[in-house]
Amino acid sequence: MSDKAGIPRPEYPRPDRIRPDHPHKVLNGTWAFAFDEKDRGIDERWNRGGAQGAVHPALDKQIIVPFAHQTQASGLNDKRACEVVWYARQFSMRELLVEEAIRDEERVLLHFGAVDYETKVWMEGELVVEHRGGHVPFHADITDVLRAAKDANKTHASVTVRARDAPHDLTQPRGKQYWRAQPESIFYHPTTGIWQSVWVERVPRARIEHFTLVPDIDTGTLSVQAETLGLHKGLEGQLEVEVSLLGTTISASTVTVGSSTSEASAVISVRIPASSPPEKARTSLSGPLAFPPEVHRLAWTNGMALWSPETPTLYDVTLRLKRKNDSIVLDTIRTYAGMRKVSVIDGRFCLNNKPYFMALNLDQGYWPDSGLTPPTAEALKVDIEKMKSIGMNGARKHQKVEDPYYHYWADRLGYLVWGEAANAYDYSSTYSLRFMEEFTASIRRDVNHPSVVVWTPINESWGVPELQTSETHRSHIAALYHHIKSIDPSRLISDNDGWEHVTTDLFTFHDYAEYAELKRTCASLDTVLGPKAGRPGFVGSENKYSGQPLILSEFGGVAINLSKSNENAWGYNEATSEEDLLARLEGLVSAVVDSPLHIDGYVYTQTADIETEVNGLLTPRREWKVDPAKLKAVFSRRPDPAKVAC
C-alpha cells in the first residue's frame, strides 16, 4: 500500500491533469488522530495545537492517511462510527514546498481528494477551508499562512482537520455505509473522515482553474472550454490548445481569454485529411491497446482515431495559458481526450454512431484491508483488467465516486463507466441542496473522461422513497436530470436506476430472478416495463416509456456455498458448486442476450465480495472463484443482430 519510503498512495492524485513545471508533495502517511466522542475539540481549541505550534495533546492516537479509521490499513482498525474525528500533523517547510520565499506569481494549494463528510481545515491554527460532501475533492490556498510562518522564521507548520460524519442521519449522502451497529446484506461498515489522498502543490497565481473537453466525432473536432484564475486588467491572457496523436502534432489554436468572464473557448480540428493515420501514429496504433485500420474498422474513421473499449486510443492535449502581450507561458496542463460519441439512435444505445452492447459489472470499490480507499493505484487497474479478461467491457460504479485513477485506467485500457453518486435514504430540502451540490462537483471532476458514458444520480429511489405519491420527490429527480444535461449534454442519464423513472435517457430495470423467470421477463416489452420489486417502471401520470434503450442494470448476484462463508454471508441467490454457479450464470446471461427484444446491455452483480455480501465473481482479495476462461465463455456472449426483433 506504500512505496519504499513508506508513504501510502505516493503517486500524484490527478493523473488526468498534470502540471509539468510545478512541484507537488503527497502528504499521506502517519498523522495524529483523535475520536471526539463529546464534540469538545472546537471548544478546547484542538485546532490551535499545543506549545510552539505542536499538535494538540488531545490527538493522542496515530492514523495512516488516507485510510479511514475503520480499516486495518489505517493502523487502527476501529469499527466505531464516531461522529467527529480530528487529524493533525506538523510538516517541515520543505515538505510544504517552501524552501525559500514564495514568489508573488505563485500560490501554494493544499488538496484533499475526499473527506467524509463535513470538513474544517486549519493551517497554523487559522481556518483555511470548510467543505461539505464526502466523495469529492476540495482545496485551500495556504500561501498567506505559509508566508507568515516563513516570515516568523518557523521551520514547520501544522495542518489540523476536523471531520464530521453523522452516522445516523439518513438525509446525508452515504452510499453503502450502514447506519446500524453491524453491517448486513448489502450494507457495509462506515467510512469516516479522510479516505483519499492529501497533497500540496505550487501553482501559478494566474492559472487554468478548470477545463472541459468535448469530442465531436461527426465534425472531427474537440471543443475546449477553460476557466482561468488570477488574470486582471493589467494581465490579459490567451489560451493555447495543442492536440497530438501518439507523438504527432495534429493541430493547435490560440484564443483570447474573456476579460469579463475569465473564460476561453476553442474548437480544435483533430481530423487528418487522409484515409489512414500518419506513419508514426500508424505504428503505435498497432500496439496492444489499439488496432490499425486494416484490422478493426473502428480504429480509424474519417481521419480520426475513435475511442472505444476495443480501441482505446487517446489524443494528448496540452493547455497553455499565456500572457497576451508577449506570449510568456503562465501555466501549462497536460491532459488527454478520447474521440467518442454516446447517443441514442432509433431506441438503441450507440457508441460512435453504432449500436453497442454493454456487458458491465456492478463495481462497488471496496477492499478488505482498506475499505473504500483503493490500497494502490495498481489495484484499480487490476480490477479492470480482470473484468475485461472475462469479456466485460465496462462497469457501473455503484454508490461511490471512485478514485481518479479508476477513470484514468478505464480511459487507457478501454472500459465503459457509469458514474454514480453516494445516495441518501430519506428526503429533506437540505438533502436536496447538498446532494445536487456534491453530484455537480463529481461531474466537474470526471467530465473529461471518455470512459464515462452514463451518469446515474439515484439508485432504486434511495433518498426519494415517495416518488409514486410525492410531486416534490418527482421534481427532485426531474431537476437532477435537467441540471446534469445543462452542464454535460454529451452523456446519457439513468435518472433513478432500476425503477420508478421520471425523466430518463435509458430505461433501466433491476431483476434478481433466476433463469426461467428472467427469461420470461426479457421476452416481452410489457414484462420488462412492468413493476419490479413492487415498483412501477415510470411514476407520474405524464411520464411514460417513449422508446428509450432497455438496460438490465442489476441482475445475478449469485453467491456460492454460503454455508461455508461467515455466518452473516448473504447473496441474492445461491449456487452449491462451481458447476452450479457456471450453469446459473450461463442461463442468466442467455436470458438477456437471447431475448427477442433490443436489450442493449446488462450489469452483473458484482465484481468482488464485500464484507457480508459474497456474490462477487472475485473474492475480497481479487482471486477468481471460477476458472476465468469459463467465465469468459459466458460474459463474452453478445446478442445476434439477426435474431433480434426490430
C-alpha positions in Angstrom: 0.0 0.0 0.0 3.0 2.3 0.1 6.3 3.0 -1.8 9.8 2.2 -0.4 9.7 5.3 1.6 6.6 4.1 3.5 4.2 6.7 2.0 0.9 5.1 1.1 -0.6 6.1 -2.3 2.5 8.1 -3.2 1.5 8.9 -6.8 0.3 12.3 -7.9 -3.5 12.0 -7.3 -4.7 13.6 -10.5 -3.1 11.8 -13.5 -5.6 13.3 -15.9 -4.3 16.9 -15.3 -0.5 17.2 -14.9 1.3 20.5 -14.4 4.8 19.5 -15.6 6.5 22.7 -14.4 5.3 22.9 -10.8 6.1 20.6 -7.9 3.8 18.7 -5.6 4.2 16.7 -2.5 1.8 13.9 -1.3 1.2 14.3 2.5 -0.2 10.8 3.1 1.3 8.8 6.0 1.2 8.9 9.8 -0.9 11.7 11.3 -2.0 12.4 14.9 -5.6 11.4 15.4 -8.4 11.6 18.0 -12.0 10.4 18.4 -14.1 13.4 19.6 -17.0 11.5 21.1 -18.3 14.5 23.0 -17.6 17.0 20.3 -15.4 19.2 22.5 -12.5 19.8 20.2 -13.7 23.2 19.0 -14.3 24.5 22.5 -11.0 23.2 23.7 -9.2 24.6 20.6 -7.7 21.4 19.3 -7.1 23.3 16.1 -4.7 25.7 17.9 -2.3 22.9 18.8 0.0 22.8 21.8 3.1 24.6 22.7 5.3 26.0 19.9 2.7 25.0 17.4 2.9 21.3 18.1 -0.1 19.0 17.6 -2.6 19.3 20.4 -2.1 16.6 23.1 -5.7 15.5 22.8 -4.8 14.0 19.5 -3.1 11.1 21.2 -3.5 8.3 18.6 -1.9 7.8 15.2 -3.6 7.0 11.9 -2.2 6.2 8.5 -3.7 8.6 5.9 -5.6 8.2 3.5 -7.2 5.2 5.2 -10.4 5.6 7.3 -10.0 4.6 11.0 -12.5 1.7 10.4 -9.9 -0.1 8.2 -6.9 -2.3 9.0 -4.7 -0.2 6.7 -5.2 2.9 8.9 -3.3 1.2 11.7 -6.4 1.5 14.0 -9.0 -0.9 12.6 -11.5 0.6 15.0 -15.0 0.0 13.5 -16.8 2.6 15.6 -18.9 5.2 13.8 -17.7 8.2 15.8 -19.4 11.4 14.5 -16.4 13.7 14.9 -12.8 12.9 14.4 -9.6 15.0 14.3 -6.3 14.8 12.4 -3.2 16.9 12.7 0.4 16.8 11.6 3.4 19.1 11.5 5.2 19.5 8.2 8.5 21.0 7.5 8.5 24.0 5.2 10.4 21.8 2.7 7.5 19.3 2.8 5.1 22.1 2.1 7.3 23.2 -0.9 8.5 26.4 0.9 12.3 26.1 0.9 12.6 29.8 0.2 10.3 32.7 -0.2 7.1 32.1 -2.2 7.3 34.2 -5.3 4.5 36.7 -6.0 3.5 34.8 -9.2 2.9 31.5 -7.3 0.4 30.1 -4.8 0.5 27.0 -2.7 -2.6 24.8 -2.5 -3.5 22.1 0.0 -5.7 19.4 -1.6 -8.0 16.8 -0.2 -9.2 14.1 -2.6 -12.2 13.2 -0.4 -13.2 13.5 3.3 -16.4 12.1 4.5 -18.5 14.2 5.2 -18.1 17.8 6.6 -14.6 19.2 6.9 -12.8 22.1 8.5 -9.1 22.6 7.9 -6.8 24.8 9.9 -3.2 25.8 9.0 -1.2 27.1 11.9 -4.5 27.5 13.8 -6.1 29.6 11.1 -9.2 28.3 9.3 -8.3 27.9 5.6 -11.3 26.0 4.2 -14.6 24.4 5.1 -16.2 21.8 2.8 -19.3 19.6 2.7 -19.5 16.4 0.6 -17.9 13.0 1.3 -16.9 11.9 -2.2 -15.5 15.0 -4.0 -12.2 17.0 -3.8 -11.6 20.4 -2.4 -8.6 22.6 -1.7 -7.3 25.6 0.3 -5.0 28.3 -0.7 -2.4 28.3 2.1 0.0 30.8 0.6 -0.5 33.6 3.0 -0.4 31.4 6.1 2.9 29.9 4.9 4.4 33.3 4.1 3.6 34.5 7.6 5.1 31.3 9.1 8.2 31.8 6.9 8.5 35.5 8.0 8.3 34.4 11.6 11.3 32.1 10.9 9.3 28.9 11.6 10.7 25.7 10.3 7.4 23.8 10.5 3.7 24.4 10.0 0.8 22.4 11.3 -2.3 21.2 9.5 -5.4 20.3 11.6 -8.5 18.6 10.2 -11.9 18.1 11.8 -14.2 15.7 10.0 -17.9 15.3 11.0 -19.8 12.3 9.6 -23.3 11.8 11.1 -23.7 8.1 11.3 -27.5 8.0 11.7 -28.6 11.0 9.5 -30.3 9.2 6.6 -30.6 12.5 4.7 -26.8 12.7 4.4 -25.5 11.0 1.2 -23.7 7.9 2.4 -23.9 5.2 -0.3 -23.5 1.7 1.2 -22.2 2.9 4.6 -24.6 1.4 7.1 -26.3 3.4 9.9 -26.8 0.4 12.2 -24.2 -1.1 14.5 -23.3 -4.1 12.3 -23.1 -4.5 8.5 -25.6 -6.8 6.9 -26.7 -7.9 3.4 -25.8 -5.1 1.0 -24.7 -2.6 3.6 -21.1 -2.2 5.0 -19.0 -0.6 7.7 -18.9 3.2 7.5 -16.0 5.3 6.2 -15.3 8.4 8.4 -13.0 11.2 7.6 -10.1 11.3 5.1 -10.2 8.4 2.6 -8.4 9.8 -0.4 -5.0 11.4 -0.8 -3.9 14.7 0.8 -1.3 16.7 -1.2 0.2 20.1 -1.6 1.3 21.8 -4.8 2.7 25.0 -6.1 0.7 26.5 -8.9 0.8 29.8 -10.8 -1.2 32.7 -9.5 -2.6 33.2 -13.0 -3.7 29.7 -13.9 -6.2 27.4 -15.6 -8.6 26.5 -12.8 -10.9 24.1 -14.7 -11.4 22.9 -18.2 -13.8 20.7 -20.2 -13.0 18.7 -23.4 -16.0 17.7 -25.5 -15.3 15.5 -28.5 -17.5 15.6 -31.7 -16.8 12.8 -34.0 -19.3 14.0 -36.5 -17.4 17.2 -37.2 -13.9 15.8 -36.2 -13.4 18.5 -33.6 -12.6 18.8 -29.9 -14.3 21.7 -28.1 -12.3 23.1 -25.2 -13.5 25.5 -22.5 -11.2 26.8 -19.8 -11.9 28.8 -16.7 -8.9 30.8 -15.5 -8.0 32.5 -12.2 -5.6 35.3 -11.5 -5.9 37.4 -14.7 -6.8 41.0 -14.4 -7.0 44.3 -16.3 -3.2 44.6 -16.3 -2.6 40.9 -17.1 -4.7 39.7 -20.0 -4.3 36.2 -21.2 -4.5 33.8 -24.2 -5.3 30.1 -24.2 -3.2 27.9 -26.5 -4.5 24.4 -27.2 -2.3 21.8 -28.8 -3.5 18.3 -29.8 -1.3 15.4 -30.8 -1.8 11.7 -31.5 0.8 9.3 -30.4 3.6 11.9 -30.7 2.4 13.5 -33.9 1.0 17.1 -33.6 -2.4 17.3 -35.2 -3.5 20.9 -34.6 -3.1 23.9 -32.4 -5.1 27.0 -31.8 -4.8 30.2 -29.6 -7.8 32.2 -28.4 -8.2 35.2 -26.1 -9.4 34.8 -22.6 -12.5 36.9 -22.0 -11.7 39.9 -19.9 -15.1 39.9 -18.1 -15.6 36.1 -17.8 -12.0 34.9 -17.4 -13.0 32.0 -19.7 -11.8 30.9 -23.1 -13.3 28.6 -25.7 -11.7 26.9 -28.7 -12.8 24.4 -31.2 -9.9 22.3 -32.5 -9.9 20.0 -35.5 -8.4 16.6 -34.9 -9.2 15.2 -38.3 -6.2 14.3 -40.5 -7.1 14.8 -44.2 -6.1 11.3 -45.3 -7.6 7.8 -45.4 -5.1 6.4 -42.9 -3.1 7.8 -40.0 0.4 9.2 -40.4 3.1 6.6 -40.4 4.4 7.5 -36.9 0.9 7.1 -35.4 0.2 4.1 -37.6 2.9 2.2 -36.0 1.7 3.0 -32.5 -1.9 2.2 -33.4 -1.0 -1.4 -34.0 0.1 -1.8 -30.4 -1.6 -3.9 -27.7 -4.2 -1.3 -26.8 -5.4 -0.4 -30.3 -5.5 -1.8 -33.8 -4.5 -0.5 -37.2 -7.4 0.4 -39.7 -6.9 -2.8 -41.6 -7.7 -4.9 -38.5 -10.6 -3.0 -37.0 -12.8 -0.6 -38.8 -13.5 1.5 -35.6 -9.8 2.3 -35.0 -9.6 4.9 -37.8 -12.6 6.6 -39.2 -12.8 9.7 -41.3 -9.3 10.8 -40.4 -9.7 10.2 -36.7 -8.8 7.5 -34.2 -12.0 6.7 -32.3 -12.0 5.7 -28.7 -13.9 2.5 -27.6 -13.3 -0.4 -25.3 -11.8 -2.3 -28.3 -9.6 0.6 -29.5 -8.9 3.0 -26.5 -6.7 5.4 -28.5 -6.2 8.8 -26.7 -5.2 12.2 -28.1 -2.7 14.1 -26.0 -3.9 17.7 -25.2 -1.7 20.5 -23.9 -3.3 23.6 -22.5 -1.1 26.7 -22.1 -2.2 30.0 -20.5 -0.1 32.8 -21.9 0.4 36.4 -21.2 -1.3 38.2 -24.1 1.2 41.0 -24.7 4.3 38.8 -25.0 3.1 35.2 -25.1 5.1 34.3 -21.9 3.7 31.0 -20.6 1.9 31.4 -17.3 0.5 27.9 -16.8 0.7 24.5 -18.6 -1.5 21.5 -18.1 -1.1 18.2 -19.9 -4.2 16.1 -20.3 -5.8 13.8 -22.9 -9.1 13.3 -24.7 -10.9 10.4 -26.4 -12.8 10.9 -29.6 -16.0 9.1 -28.9 -19.7 9.7 -29.0 -22.5 8.4 -26.9 -26.1 8.6 -28.2 -29.4 7.0 -28.7 -30.4 6.2 -32.3 -33.7 4.5 -33.1 -34.1 3.5 -29.4 -30.6 1.8 -29.3 -27.6 2.7 -27.1 -24.9 3.7 -29.6 -21.2 4.2 -29.2 -19.6 6.1 -32.1 -23.0 6.1 -34.0 -23.3 2.3 -34.0 -25.4 0.1 -31.6 -23.2 -1.2 -28.8 -23.9 -3.9 -26.2 -22.7 -3.0 -22.7 -21.6 -6.1 -20.7 -20.9 -4.4 -17.4 -20.3 -5.5 -13.8 -21.5 -3.7 -10.7 -18.3 -2.4 -9.1 -18.6 -1.0 -5.6 -14.9 -0.4 -5.0 -14.3 -1.9 -1.5 -11.1 -3.7 -0.4 -10.8 -6.0 2.7 -8.0 -4.1 4.4 -8.7 -0.5 3.2 -12.4 -0.2 2.7 -13.4 2.5 0.2 -9.8 3.5 -0.4 -8.0 1.6 -3.1 -4.8 0.2 -1.5 -2.8 1.2 -4.6 -3.4 2.8 -7.9 -2.5 -0.5 -9.4 -5.3 -2.3 -7.6 -7.8 -0.3 -9.7 -6.0 -1.3 -12.9 -6.1 -5.0 -11.8 -9.9 -4.9 -11.2 -10.5 -3.5 -14.7 -8.0 -5.9 -16.4 -9.6 -8.9 -14.6 -13.1 -8.0 -15.7 -12.0 -7.2 -19.3 -10.3 -10.6 -19.4 -13.6 -12.4 -19.0 -15.5 -10.4 -21.6 -16.8 -7.4 -19.7 -16.5 -4.0 -21.4 -17.3 -1.8 -18.5 -18.7 -1.2 -15.0 -21.4 0.6 -13.3 -19.6 2.2 -10.3 -22.1 1.8 -7.5 -22.8 4.3 -4.7 -19.3 5.8 -4.9 -17.4 8.5 -6.7 -14.3 6.4 -7.4 -10.7 7.4 -7.0 -9.5 9.3 -10.1 -7.1 6.6 -11.0 -10.0 4.3 -11.8 -11.2 6.6 -14.6 -7.6 7.1 -15.7 -7.1 3.3 -16.2 -10.6 3.0 -17.7 -9.6 5.6 -20.3 -6.3 3.9 -21.0 -7.4 0.3 -21.1 -10.8 0.8 -22.8 -13.6 0.4 -20.3 -17.0 2.0 -20.1 -18.0 3.6 -16.8 -21.4 4.6 -15.4 -20.7 7.4 -12.9 -22.9 7.2 -9.8 -23.3 9.2 -6.6 -23.4 8.0 -3.0 -27.1 8.4 -2.1 -29.0 9.3 1.0 -32.0 7.3 2.2 -34.5 9.9 3.3 -35.6 13.2 1.7 -35.4 16.8 3.0 -34.8 20.1 1.5 -31.3 20.2 3.0 -30.6 16.8 1.4 -31.8 18.1 -2.0 -29.4 21.0 -1.9 -26.3 19.2 -0.7 -26.9 16.2 -3.0 -27.2 18.5 -6.0 -24.0 20.3 -4.9 -22.0 17.1 -4.4 -23.1 15.4 -7.6 -22.3 18.5 -9.6 -18.8 18.5 -8.1 -18.3 14.9 -9.1 -19.3 15.6 -12.7 -16.9 18.6 -12.9 -14.2 16.3 -11.6 -14.8 13.5 -14.1 -16.4 15.2 -17.1 -13.3 14.8 -19.4 -13.0 11.1 -19.1 -14.0 9.3 -22.4 -14.7 6.1 -20.4 -17.6 7.8 -18.6 -20.7 7.3 -20.8 -23.7 7.4 -18.3 -24.5 9.5 -15.2 -26.6 7.7 -12.6 -27.6 10.2 -9.8 -30.1 8.0 -8.0 -30.3 4.2 -7.4 -33.7 2.5 -6.6 -35.4 5.6 -5.3 -32.9 6.0 -2.4 -33.4 9.3 -0.8 -36.7 9.8 -2.7 -38.9 6.9 -1.3 -42.3 8.5 -2.1 -41.9 9.0 -5.8 -45.3 7.5 -6.6 -47.2 9.9 -4.3 -44.9 13.0 -3.9 -44.6 15.6 -6.6 -41.7 17.0 -4.6 -39.7 13.8 -4.9 -40.5 13.5 -8.6 -39.5 17.2 -9.1 -36.1 16.4 -7.5 -35.5 13.6 -10.0 -36.5 15.8 -12.9 -34.4 18.6 -11.6 -31.4 16.4 -11.3 -31.8 15.2 -14.9 -32.1 18.7 -16.4 -29.3 20.1 -14.3 -27.0 17.3 -15.4 -27.9 17.9 -19.0 -27.3 21.6 -18.6 -23.7 21.1 -17.6 -23.0 17.9 -19.6 -25.3 17.3 -22.6 -22.8 14.9 -24.1 -23.7 11.9 -21.9 -26.8 9.8 -21.2 -28.6 9.7 -17.9 -30.3 7.0 -15.9 -32.3 9.2 -13.6 -33.4 6.7 -11.0 -31.7 3.4 -11.8 -33.8 0.3 -11.6 -37.4 1.5 -11.4 -39.7 4.5 -10.9 -38.3 6.6 -13.7 -39.3 10.2 -14.1 -37.2 11.7 -16.9 -34.5 9.4 -18.3 -32.4 8.6 -21.4 -32.3 4.9 -20.5 -35.0 2.5 -19.3 -33.0 0.6 -16.7 -34.5 -2.3 -14.7 -33.3 -4.5 -11.8 -34.2 -8.1 -11.7 -32.5 -10.7 -9.5 -34.8 -13.5 -10.6 -33.4 -16.9 -11.6 -33.1 -18.0 -15.2 -36.6 -19.2 -16.1 -38.3 -16.1 -14.6 -35.8 -13.7 -16.0 -36.1 -15.3 -19.4 -39.9 -14.7 -19.3 -39.4 -11.1 -18.3 -36.9 -10.4 -21.1 -39.1 -12.0 -23.7 -41.7 -9.2 -23.7 -41.6 -5.4 -23.6 -44.6 -5.4 -21.3 -42.9 -7.5 -18.7 -39.6 -5.5 -19.0 -41.6 -2.3 -18.4 -43.7 -3.8 -15.7 -43.3 -3.4 -11.9 -40.0 -4.5 -10.3 -39.9 -5.2 -6.6 -43.4 -3.8 -6.5 -42.3 -0.5 -8.1 -43.7 0.7 -11.4 -41.3 1.4 -14.3 -42.4 5.0 -14.5 -44.1 7.3 -12.0 -46.2 10.4 -12.6 -49.2 10.3 -14.9 -47.3 12.3 -17.6 -44.2 10.1 -17.6 -44.4 7.2 -20.0 -42.0 4.9 -21.8 -41.0 6.6 -25.1 -38.6 4.2 -26.7 -35.5 4.6 -24.5 -32.9 1.8 -24.8 -33.5 -1.1 -22.4 -30.7 -2.0 -19.9 -30.9 -4.7 -17.3 -28.7 -2.7 -14.9 -28.7 -5.1 -12.0 -29.1 -8.9 -12.1 -27.4 -12.1 -10.9 -25.8 -11.7 -7.5 -25.2 -15.4 -7.2 -23.3 -16.5 -4.2 -21.6 -19.8 -3.9 -21.6 -22.1 -0.8 -23.0 -19.6 1.6 -22.8 -22.1 4.4 -19.0 -22.2 4.1 -18.7 -18.4 4.4 -19.1 -16.4 7.6 -22.5 -16.8 9.4 -23.8 -13.5 8.1 -22.9 -14.2 4.5 -25.5 -13.1 2.0 -26.3 -13.2 -1.7 -29.4 -12.7 -3.9 -29.2 -16.4 -5.0 -27.0 -19.3 -4.0 -25.1 -21.9 -6.1 -23.9 -25.1 -4.5 -20.8 -25.6 -6.5 -18.6 -24.1 -9.3 -20.5 -26.1 -11.9 -23.9 -24.9 -10.5 -22.6 -21.3 -10.5 -21.5 -21.5 -14.1 -24.8 -23.1 -15.2 -26.7 -20.3 -13.4 -24.5 -17.6 -15.0 -25.0 -19.1 -18.5 -28.7 -19.1 -18.0 -28.9 -15.6 -16.7 -26.8 -14.1 -19.4 -28.6 -16.1 -22.1 -31.9 -14.6 -20.9 -30.6 -11.2 -21.9 -28.5 -11.8 -25.0 -31.0 -14.3 -26.5 -34.0 -12.0 -25.8 -36.1 -11.2 -28.9 -36.0 -7.5 -27.7 -33.3 -5.0 -28.2 -31.8 -5.2 -24.7 -28.7 -3.1 -25.0 -26.7 -4.2 -22.0 -26.6 -5.7 -18.5 -24.9 -5.0 -15.2 -23.9 -8.2 -13.4 -23.8 -8.0 -9.6 -20.9 -7.9 -8.7 -17.1 -7.6 -9.1 -15.9 -8.9 -5.8 -17.2 -10.0 -2.4 -17.6 -7.2 0.2 -18.0 -8.0 3.9 -21.3 -9.9 4.3 -22.3 -9.6 0.6 -20.5 -12.6 -1.0 -21.9 -12.6 -4.5 -18.8 -11.4 -6.3 -17.0 -13.1 -9.2 -13.9 -12.5 -7.2 -13.1 -13.0 -3.6 -12.4 -9.9 -1.5 -8.7 -10.3 -2.3 -9.5 -10.5 -6.0 -9.0 -14.2 -6.5 -11.2 -16.0 -9.0 -13.9 -18.2 -7.7 -14.3 -20.0 -11.0 -11.9 -20.6 -13.9 -11.8 -17.3 -15.7 -11.7 -19.0 -19.1 -15.1 -20.5 -18.3 -16.4 -17.1 -17.2 -15.2 -15.6 -20.4 -17.3 -18.1 -22.4 -20.3 -16.7 -20.5 -19.7 -13.0 -20.4 -18.2 -12.6 -23.9 -21.6 -13.5 -25.5 -23.4 -10.8 -27.4 -26.9 -10.7 -29.0 -27.1 -11.9 -32.5 -28.4 -8.9 -34.5 -30.1 -11.2 -37.0 -32.3 -12.7 -34.2 -33.4 -9.5 -32.5 -36.8 -8.2 -33.4 -37.0 -4.6 -34.8 
